[in-house]
């Protein structure tokens, strides 16, 4: 009898935790600016028009930061900012993505619009 109460209590706590996480995730998703990545031709045009940094500079910086090998870089627009989304494979074999500000060549840090 006591074991059934404990199991039911654990189930209620688990469901409450999932409900809380789901609500948080929905709010977080609404507050994040959508990201739209550009094609290769659009990237060339945008780099020239906006005078953005060379993506290879950001790729080399990302390689140094994670001690890995850059696989590719894509130019994306996130809100008003242009970013390079760089995929790298670390020495342990894991693939990671890093974001770099295309205007400065520095790691991307989202700015608050408030």
Buried (B, 14 or more C-beta within 10 A) or exposed (E): EEEEEEEEEEEEEEEEEEEEEEEEEEEEEEEEEEBEEBEEEEBEEBBEEEEBBEBEEBBBBBBEBBEBEBEEBBBBBBEEBBBBBBBBBEEEEEEEEBBBBBBEBEBBEEEEEE
